[in-house]
Amino acid sequence: MTSNTQIPIPDEISPAVPTFAEIGLHPSILQAVADTGYTIPTPIQAQALPSVMAGNDVMGAAQTGTGKTAAFTLPILHRLMPMANTSASPARHPVRALILTPTRELADQVYESVKRYGLKTPLRSTVVFGGVDIGPQKEALRNGCEVLIATPGRLLDHVEQRTVNLSQVGILVLDEADRMLDMGFLPDLDRIMRMLPAERQTLLFSATFSNEIRKLARTYLKNPVEIEVAQRNATADTVTQIAYAMAGEAKRAAVVYLVKSRGLKQVIVFSNTKIGTSRLARQLELDGVRAESIHGDKSQADRMKALEAFKAGELEVLVATDVAARGLDVAGVPCVINYDLPHSAEDYVHRIGRTGRAGASGEAISFFSPAEEKYLIDIEKLIKAPVTRAVLQIPGELLVRSPVRDDTRSARASRSSTERSGNRASDRAGSGGARPSRYSAPAKPIDEFFLKPYEPSPSALAAAAQTPVLAGKKPAIQAKRTVGLLLGGAPKKSESP
């Protein structure tokens, strides 16, 4: 009797992923990578590292949060190591690698990555971007650096002021190139390209490969190796997506409820407008949620301060426009909330990519009003997957809290206005004791001496008593002195006959 037992055959045998050591990185760089705790590269890194290290032009696309920054940072440092030196002369440290990013925040994060992986090498790096004083950047460039990370606009400022020389750039990186096109950087990119040597290695990394990006690649890259480790506009499997139908004040109450009831920390809330972003952050603060806003109208110092506070866990919520949707890398973000659905479906992919990074789990929550449902349908078409719709039960006290707060604030403002009017009237009448405004300058102390009526001193009274007064007699009027007239002198007295 024959046996019917079947031996299971695996459908696919996945090839073993090489470690960073097996890829052949320079020992100094390998040590820095080991210090970060990483040993196995991500899919985009495993495919990009060998091609970049071999000197090929590369187009790399992957889901956001999969390690694209290290995919070009590590091989660039490896390729520059033969030219590394410990000389103090700036001339021995020319710019050899240029990394362009669309936003200041992304430029700063790429710079931190370069510093971290190049810590045990003599290679120098610096970052330049707008919104801050250009003076320290000039000084850093004068000291020399092999790796320069820059936003296009500020880089051109330095070129015009002749504080940077790009004639020895051998490696160029366009990071988040699709975002650069969206932000209108193409003319700036064309100007920068004309300043670079024709013989160079060019790398283009992005979360998406649109038709415009492919056209850009044909212009700037030569026979590029194309690496795409995930389907275009696909979202990470580790991110749970859910959408709640609500509008108006219910959205704010929902954010407060989700943060407080779940004990969430480091939540990014996306709003479509700068004004809405600032307003929502203020409202959340009034509701007892530690929140700060970040958008394009804020100074770079304020934006960096908010980001540092958020990364340090000092904020529960960071309310942001899409300026933070690209490249914002904060470890451990558990949840992203779309307070407003983006009008561009691709922006949704970048927004929710801020959570579920590096294989961690995350949650993407979206609120949509009836007017915004069309954007949700566009998103589902783009990602080729449905977004779960559900109902969120919000406690009634959270829903009515805002109108009560607004009424109280209005009453307080009216009362303050009445008090200020009364104070002004009292000031005109010369009376004191009015309650000063919270925003007025502190009242100066009043010397009582100046409020008393005038009283002559005893010495003045004694002097007045000793002065003789002649009654009924007017003081003598002195005779006028004769003044010569111009060109004529004094008039002659008429002679008597």
LONU-290712 format. One record per residue (C-alpha): residue number from 1; z negated, y, x. Coordinates in nm, 3 decimals, padded with zeros to 5 digits. Last residue first. Layout:
N
REC   n      c3      c2      c1
REC NUM       Z       Y       X
...
//
This chain:
497
REC   n      c3      c2      c1
REC 497 -01.591  17.962  01.336
REC 496 -01.794  17.642  01.374
REC 495 -01.634  17.372  01.584
REC 494 -01.565  17.031  01.422
REC 493 -01.735  16.749  01.607
REC 492 -01.489  16.531  01.794
REC 491 -01.443  16.168  01.684
REC 490 -01.578  15.908  01.931
REC 489 -01.324  15.740  02.155
REC 488 -00.963  15.734  02.071
REC 487 -00.790  15.433  02.207
REC 486 -01.036  15.200  02.023
REC 485 -01.331  15.388  01.887
REC 484 -01.640  15.448  02.092
REC 483 -01.967  15.349  01.933
REC 482 -02.231  15.615  01.871
REC 481 -02.575  15.463  01.829
REC 480 -02.719  15.456  01.483
REC 479 -03.044  15.632  01.432
REC 478 -03.344  15.404  01.386
REC 477 -03.480  15.372  01.041
REC 476 -03.851  15.435  01.025
REC 475 -04.059  15.183  00.838
REC 474 -04.149  15.287  00.488
REC 473 -04.480  15.451  00.420
REC 472 -04.671  15.407  00.103
REC 471 -04.945  15.203  00.262
REC 470 -04.948  15.161  00.636
REC 469 -05.041  14.793  00.714
REC 468 -05.240  14.712  01.023
REC 467 -05.209  14.348  01.159
REC 466 -05.558  14.202  01.223
REC 465 -05.573  14.010  00.892
REC 464 -05.233  13.845  00.952
REC 463 -05.351  13.713  01.286
REC 462 -05.664  13.564  01.127
REC 461 -05.461  13.393  00.851
REC 460 -05.221  13.244  01.106
REC 459 -05.512  13.112  01.311
REC 458 -05.669  12.956  00.999
REC 457 -05.344  12.763  00.924
REC 456 -05.128  12.859  00.632
REC 455 -05.113  12.605  00.344
REC 454 -04.778  12.472  00.229
REC 453 -04.793  12.227 -00.058
REC 452 -04.850  11.858  00.033
REC 451 -04.566  11.599  00.015
REC 450 -04.459  11.639  00.379
REC 449 -04.806  11.551  00.509
REC 448 -04.805  11.228  00.301
REC 447 -04.567  11.071  00.556
REC 446 -04.343  10.823  00.374
REC 445 -04.274  10.480  00.525
REC 444 -03.904  10.384  00.517
REC 443 -03.784  10.153  00.238
REC 442 -03.597  09.843  00.355
REC 441 -03.220  09.871  00.304
REC 440 -03.094  09.756 -00.034
REC 439 -02.977  09.399 -00.105
REC 438 -03.286  09.278 -00.289
REC 437 -03.297  09.608 -00.479
REC 436 -03.613  09.814 -00.442
REC 435 -03.881  09.817 -00.717
REC 434 -03.955  10.176 -00.811
REC 433 -04.286  10.319 -00.682
REC 432 -04.170  10.675 -00.630
REC 431 -04.087  10.969 -00.859
REC 430 -03.849  11.246 -00.750
REC 429 -03.667  11.270 -01.081
REC 428 -03.341  11.174 -00.913
REC 427 -03.509  10.871 -00.757
REC 426 -03.649  10.771 -01.092
REC 425 -03.303  10.783 -01.246
REC 424 -03.165  10.570 -00.962
REC 423 -03.448  10.323 -01.004
REC 422 -03.386  10.299 -01.375
REC 421 -03.018  10.226 -01.316
REC 420 -03.109  09.964 -01.055
REC 419 -03.355  09.805 -01.296
REC 418 -03.093  09.790 -01.569
REC 417 -02.842  09.631 -01.331
REC 416 -03.103  09.381 -01.215
REC 415 -03.173  09.286 -01.577
REC 414 -02.803  09.241 -01.645
REC 413 -02.760  09.028 -01.329
REC 412 -03.060  08.815 -01.423
REC 411 -02.925  08.770 -01.773
REC 410 -02.587  08.671 -01.633
REC 409 -02.750  08.426 -01.388
REC 408 -02.952  08.274 -01.667
REC 407 -02.643  08.240 -01.880
REC 406 -02.451  08.086 -01.587
REC 405 -02.732  07.842 -01.516
REC 404 -02.745  07.744 -01.880
REC 403 -02.367  07.699 -01.883
REC 402 -02.391  07.484 -01.562
REC 401 -02.674  07.260 -01.673
REC 400 -02.514  07.146 -01.997
REC 399 -02.308  06.862 -01.846
REC 398 -02.579  06.758 -01.602
REC 397 -02.835  06.735 -01.881
REC 396 -02.604  06.509 -02.081
REC 395 -02.602  06.232 -01.824
REC 394 -02.245  06.135 -01.722
REC 393 -02.089  05.809 -01.838
REC 392 -01.774  05.746 -01.637
REC 391 -01.484  05.576 -01.816
REC 390 -01.232  05.370 -01.621
REC 389 -00.872  05.368 -01.499
REC 388 -00.776  05.137 -01.214
REC 387 -00.491  05.273 -01.002
REC 386 -00.182  05.058 -01.038
REC 385  00.021  04.958 -00.732
REC 384  00.360  05.051 -00.591
REC 383  00.202  05.317 -00.364
REC 382  00.466  05.571 -00.467
REC 381  00.494  05.470 -00.833
REC 380  00.116  05.471 -00.873
REC 379  00.099  05.818 -00.720
REC 378  00.368  05.950 -00.956
REC 377  00.168  05.816 -01.254
REC 376 -00.143  05.992 -01.124
REC 375  00.050  06.318 -01.095
REC 374  00.164  06.282 -01.457
REC 373 -00.200  06.239 -01.559
REC 372 -00.278  06.591 -01.440
REC 371 -00.225  06.770 -01.774
REC 370 -00.447  06.517 -01.952
REC 369 -00.719  06.585 -01.692
REC 368 -00.762  06.367 -01.386
REC 367 -01.056  06.278 -01.166
REC 366 -01.000  06.049 -00.869
REC 365 -01.237  05.819 -00.682
REC 364 -01.138  05.651 -00.353
REC 363 -01.389  05.395 -00.227
REC 362 -01.436  05.255  00.121
REC 361 -01.464  04.933  00.319
REC 360 -01.445  04.935  00.698
REC 359 -01.137  04.798  00.878
REC 358 -01.100  05.088  01.120
REC 357 -01.110  05.345  00.841
REC 356 -01.198  05.270  00.479
REC 355 -01.232  05.639  00.401
REC 354 -01.025  05.936  00.525
REC 353 -00.713  05.744  00.422
REC 352 -00.789  05.847  00.065
REC 351 -00.656  06.192  00.143
REC 350 -00.351  06.079  00.338
REC 349 -00.229  05.852  00.058
REC 348 -00.295  06.123 -00.202
REC 347 -00.092  06.369  00.006
REC 346  00.204  06.134 -00.036
REC 345  00.185  06.179 -00.415
REC 344  00.245  06.553 -00.383
REC 343  00.083  06.757 -00.661
REC 342 -00.257  06.645 -00.538
REC 341 -00.509  06.529 -00.802
REC 340 -00.795  06.775 -00.828
REC 339 -01.153  06.662 -00.767
REC 338 -01.004  06.379 -00.562
REC 337 -01.320  06.211 -00.435
REC 336 -01.342  06.021 -00.106
REC 335 -01.619  05.769 -00.048
REC 334 -01.803  05.580  00.221
REC 333 -01.717  05.804  00.519
REC 332 -01.852  05.587  00.804
REC 331 -01.688  05.743  01.108
REC 330 -01.537  06.086  01.059
REC 329 -01.175  06.125  01.163
REC 328 -00.997  06.417  00.999
REC 327 -00.639  06.356  01.114
REC 326 -00.462  06.476  00.805
REC 325 -00.647  06.538  00.478
REC 324 -00.859  06.821  00.622
REC 323 -00.606  07.101  00.567
REC 322 -00.549  06.931  00.230
REC 321 -00.827  07.144  00.083
REC 320 -01.186  07.052  00.148
REC 319 -01.529  07.015 -00.007
REC 318 -01.761  06.841  00.240
REC 317 -02.045  06.671  00.055
REC 316 -02.381  06.530  00.163
REC 315 -02.417  06.765  00.455
REC 314 -02.652  06.731  00.756
REC 313 -02.504  06.391  00.841
REC 312 -02.408  06.492  01.195
REC 311 -02.039  06.456  01.110
REC 310 -02.080  06.698  00.819
REC 309 -02.269  06.953  01.028
REC 308 -02.002  06.930  01.297
REC 307 -01.727  06.975  01.040
REC 306 -01.896  07.278  00.886
REC 305 -01.941  07.442  01.227
REC 304 -01.580  07.368  01.317
REC 303 -01.458  07.535  01.000
REC 302 -01.688  07.834  01.047
REC 301 -01.570  07.885  01.407
REC 300 -01.207  07.845  01.304
REC 299 -01.245  08.122  01.051
REC 298 -01.215  08.027  00.687
REC 297 -00.896  08.109  00.499
REC 296 -00.742  07.768  00.572
REC 295 -01.008  07.560  00.401
REC 294 -01.349  07.401  00.458
REC 293 -01.636  07.406  00.212
REC 292 -02.002  07.315  00.250
REC 291 -02.237  07.097  00.046
REC 290 -02.600  06.987  00.032
REC 289 -02.632  06.890 -00.333
REC 288 -02.916  07.054 -00.529
REC 287 -02.712  07.170 -00.828
REC 286 -02.695  07.524 -00.691
REC 285 -02.544  07.381 -00.371
REC 284 -02.290  07.192 -00.581
REC 283 -02.190  07.517 -00.750
REC 282 -02.139  07.693 -00.416
REC 281 -01.923  07.407 -00.284
REC 280 -01.719  07.409 -00.605
REC 279 -01.650  07.782 -00.578
REC 278 -01.538  07.760 -00.214
REC 277 -01.295  07.477 -00.287
REC 276 -01.165  07.635 -00.606
REC 275 -01.081  07.955 -00.418
REC 274 -00.901  07.761 -00.145
REC 273 -00.700  07.560 -00.395
REC 272 -00.612  07.191 -00.441
REC 271 -00.961  07.043 -00.417
REC 270 -01.061  06.736 -00.218
REC 269 -01.419  06.606 -00.207
REC 268 -01.525  06.430  00.115
REC 267 -01.851  06.235  00.089
REC 266 -02.081  06.221  00.392
REC 265 -02.379  06.064  00.217
REC 264 -02.396  05.885 -00.116
REC 263 -02.731  05.810 -00.279
REC 262 -02.556  05.630 -00.562
REC 261 -02.715  05.827 -00.845
REC 260 -02.720  06.155 -00.653
REC 259 -02.365  06.159 -00.517
REC 258 -02.206  06.010 -00.828
REC 257 -02.398  06.235 -01.068
REC 256 -02.330  06.555 -00.874
REC 255 -01.957  06.475 -00.847
REC 254 -01.945  06.388 -01.219
REC 253 -02.114  06.715 -01.316
REC 252 -01.846  06.906 -01.127
REC 251 -01.571  06.711 -01.299
REC 250 -01.733  06.752 -01.642
REC 249 -01.707  07.129 -01.604
REC 248 -01.333  07.121 -01.666
REC 247 -01.160  06.790 -01.715
REC 246 -01.214  06.418 -01.739
REC 245 -01.022  06.091 -01.719
REC 244 -01.172  05.879 -01.440
REC 243 -00.963  05.712 -01.170
REC 242 -01.045  05.417 -00.942
REC 241 -00.923  05.303 -00.601
REC 240 -01.105  05.056 -00.378
REC 239 -01.014  05.104 -00.011
REC 238 -01.017  04.797  00.219
REC 237 -00.659  04.708  00.131
REC 236 -00.541  05.027  00.300
REC 235 -00.283  05.229  00.111
REC 234  00.090  05.178  00.147
REC 233  00.303  05.490  00.188
REC 232  00.562  05.300  00.393
REC 231  00.484  04.932  00.432
REC 230  00.264  04.855  00.725
REC 229  00.298  04.789  01.099
REC 228  00.595  05.016  01.156
REC 227  00.704  05.034  01.519
REC 226  01.045  05.177  01.609
REC 225  01.139  05.168  01.976
REC 224  01.329  05.489  02.034
REC 223  01.685  05.505  02.168
REC 222  01.640  05.865  02.287
REC 221  01.406  06.086  02.086
REC 220  01.433  06.457  01.992
REC 219  01.727  06.485  01.751
REC 218  01.735  06.128  01.617
REC 217  01.359  06.150  01.568
REC 216  01.391  06.465  01.359
REC 215  01.643  06.292  01.133
REC 214  01.406  05.997  01.098
REC 213  01.127  06.238  01.011
REC 212  01.339  06.406  00.744
REC 211  01.421  06.069  00.588
REC 210  01.051  05.998  00.562
REC 209  00.861  05.771  00.799
REC 208  00.496  05.800  00.702
REC 207  00.154  05.793  00.871
REC 206  00.295  05.957  01.180
REC 205  00.346  05.906  01.549
REC 204  00.640  06.035  01.752
REC 203  00.651  05.968  02.125
REC 202  00.888  06.136  02.369
REC 201  00.932  06.033  02.733
REC 200  01.097  06.296  02.948
REC 199  01.422  06.382  03.118
REC 198  01.539  06.697  02.939
REC 197  01.252  06.895  03.087
REC 196  01.062  07.102  02.831
REC 195  01.120  07.468  02.742
REC 194  01.399  07.397  02.492
REC 193  01.169  07.157  02.309
REC 192  00.910  07.432  02.258
REC 191  01.158  07.658  02.080
REC 190  01.278  07.374  01.855
REC 189  00.919  07.282  01.771
REC 188  00.845  07.642  01.671
REC 187  01.146  07.645  01.437
REC 186  01.033  07.307  01.287
REC 185  00.673  07.416  01.227
REC 184  00.714  07.477  00.854
REC 183  00.390  07.319  00.732
REC 182  00.569  07.023  00.572
REC 181  00.761  06.964  00.894
REC 180  00.440  06.957  01.096
REC 179  00.288  06.721  00.838
REC 178  00.573  06.479  00.892
REC 177  00.513  06.492  01.267
REC 176  00.155  06.373  01.238
REC 175  00.136  06.364  01.619
REC 174  00.444  06.469  01.815
REC 173  00.375  06.346  02.169
REC 172  00.563  06.463  02.480
REC 171  00.548  06.293  02.820
REC 170  00.702  06.420  03.146
REC 169  00.590  06.782  03.129
REC 168  00.658  06.941  03.468
REC 167  00.829  07.261  03.349
REC 166  00.568  07.332  03.082
REC 165  00.389  07.618  03.258
REC 164  00.097  07.782  03.077
REC 163 -00.066  08.127  03.102
REC 162  00.260  08.317  03.086
REC 161  00.151  08.542  02.798
REC 160  00.457  08.434  02.599
REC 159  00.390  08.070  02.682
REC 158  00.026  08.106  02.583
REC 157  00.123  08.244  02.242
REC 156  00.382  07.964  02.210
REC 155  00.103  07.710  02.253
REC 154 -00.100  07.892  01.987
REC 153  00.178  07.847  01.732
REC 152  00.261  07.486  01.815
REC 151 -00.094  07.344  01.795
REC 150 -00.206  07.213  02.130
REC 149 -00.332  06.919  02.335
REC 148 -00.266  06.950  02.709
REC 147 -00.303  06.656  02.944
REC 146 -00.267  06.706  03.321
REC 145 -00.489  07.014  03.334
REC 144 -00.515  07.315  03.565
REC 143 -00.793  07.569  03.623
REC 142 -00.564  07.845  03.497
REC 141 -00.529  07.655  03.169
REC 140 -00.906  07.651  03.118
REC 139 -00.927  08.025  03.191
REC 138 -00.652  08.101  02.941
REC 137 -00.829  07.891  02.679
REC 136 -01.152  08.083  02.741
REC 135 -00.967  08.410  02.667
REC 134 -00.774  08.300  02.355
REC 133 -01.069  08.366  02.125
REC 132 -01.051  08.139  01.821
REC 131 -00.830  08.106  01.513
REC 130 -00.545  07.944  01.700
REC 129 -00.534  07.626  01.903
REC 128 -00.558  07.521  02.266
REC 127 -00.699  07.193  02.401
REC 126 -00.781  07.084  02.755
REC 125 -00.743  06.781  02.979
REC 124 -00.809  06.691  03.341
REC 123 -00.744  06.355  03.504
REC 122 -01.001  06.252  03.767
REC 121 -01.068  05.927  03.574
REC 120 -01.392  05.782  03.435
REC 119 -01.399  06.009  03.130
REC 118 -01.032  05.961  03.048
REC 117 -01.095  05.755  02.732
REC 116 -01.359  05.994  02.598
REC 115 -01.184  06.313  02.703
REC 114 -00.856  06.202  02.548
REC 113 -01.034  06.109  02.224
REC 112 -01.217  06.443  02.212
REC 111 -00.885  06.621  02.264
REC 110 -00.730  06.423  01.979
REC 109 -01.019  06.538  01.760
REC 108 -00.976  06.904  01.856
REC 107 -00.604  06.895  01.787
REC 106 -00.665  06.728  01.450
REC 105 -00.906  07.003  01.349
REC 104 -00.669  07.277  01.462
REC 103 -00.384  07.143  01.255
REC 102 -00.022  07.034  01.307
REC 101 -00.062  06.844  01.636
REC 100  00.136  06.864  01.962
REC  99  00.042  06.649  02.262
REC  98  00.185  06.760  02.599
REC  97  00.162  06.535  02.906
REC  96  00.227  06.643  03.266
REC  95  00.062  06.987  03.265
REC  94  00.002  07.067  03.632
REC  93 -00.313  06.951  03.816
REC  92 -00.242  06.984  04.191
REC  91 -00.162  07.355  04.142
REC  90 -00.510  07.401  03.997
REC  89 -00.656  07.325  04.345
REC  88 -00.988  07.142  04.330
REC  87 -00.825  06.818  04.441
REC  86 -00.959  06.498  04.286
REC  85 -00.623  06.339  04.222
REC  84 -00.435  06.160  03.944
REC  83 -00.061  06.109  03.992
REC  82 -00.074  05.725  03.983
REC  81 -00.313  05.756  03.682
REC  80 -00.066  05.943  03.462
REC  79  00.092  05.630  03.308
REC  78 -00.248  05.485  03.215
REC  77 -00.363  05.813  03.061
REC  76 -00.049  05.817  02.845
REC  75 -00.097  05.448  02.757
REC  74 -00.449  05.512  02.622
REC  73 -00.374  05.830  02.427
REC  72 -00.066  05.696  02.244
REC  71 -00.215  05.403  02.051
REC  70 -00.561  05.562  02.080
REC  69 -00.454  05.829  01.833
REC  68 -00.281  05.577  01.604
REC  67 -00.606  05.387  01.544
REC  66 -00.573  05.235  01.199
REC  65 -00.727  05.520  01.001
REC  64 -00.404  05.628  00.836
REC  63 -00.170  05.341  00.763
REC  62  00.086  05.291  01.032
REC  61  00.399  05.450  01.175
REC  60  00.506  05.466  01.540
REC  59  00.833  05.598  01.676
REC  58  00.848  05.526  02.049
REC  57  01.046  05.651  02.349
REC  56  01.012  05.390  02.621
REC  55  00.817  05.436  02.947
REC  54  00.689  05.078  02.987
REC  53  00.334  05.194  02.909
REC  52  00.465  05.330  02.579
REC  51  00.622  04.997  02.485
REC  50  00.319  04.790  02.594
REC  49  00.073  05.015  02.404
REC  48  00.270  05.047  02.081
REC  47  00.254  04.689  01.950
REC  46 -00.111  04.610  02.015
REC  45 -00.211  04.967  01.927
REC  44 -00.040  04.958  01.586
REC  43 -00.197  04.617  01.513
REC  42 -00.548  04.728  01.621
REC  41 -00.656  04.652  01.977
REC  40 -00.928  04.395  02.053
REC  39 -01.205  04.495  02.298
REC  38 -01.365  04.803  02.141
REC  37 -01.730  04.891  02.204
REC  36 -01.679  05.251  02.313
REC  35 -01.797  05.161  02.664
REC  34 -01.524  04.896  02.680
REC  33 -01.260  05.164  02.626
REC  32 -01.404  05.370  02.913
REC  31 -01.400  05.063  03.139
REC  30 -01.039  04.990  03.050
REC  29 -00.946  05.346  03.139
REC  28 -01.093  05.307  03.486
REC  27 -00.941  04.957  03.521
REC  26 -00.587  05.077  03.435
REC  25 -00.461  04.905  03.122
REC  24 -00.292  04.566  03.157
REC  23 -00.237  04.440  02.804
REC  22 -00.467  04.147  02.886
REC  21 -00.760  04.384  02.944
REC  20 -00.699  04.556  02.610
REC  19 -00.715  04.217  02.443
REC  18 -00.407  04.031  02.331
REC  17 -00.369  03.942  01.962
REC  16 -00.315  03.570  01.916
REC  15  00.000  03.489  01.724
REC  14 -00.041  03.416  01.355
REC  13  00.054  03.063  01.259
REC  12  00.214  03.075  00.921
REC  11  00.220  02.849  00.620
REC  10 -00.035  02.614  00.770
REC   9  00.048  02.247  00.714
REC   8 -00.196  02.044  00.509
REC   7 -00.177  01.670  00.582
REC   6 -00.095  01.480  00.267
REC   5 -00.272  01.160  00.163
REC   4 -00.046  00.940 -00.047
REC   3 -00.132  00.623  00.146
REC   2  00.102  00.330  00.143
REC   1  00.000  00.000  00.000
//
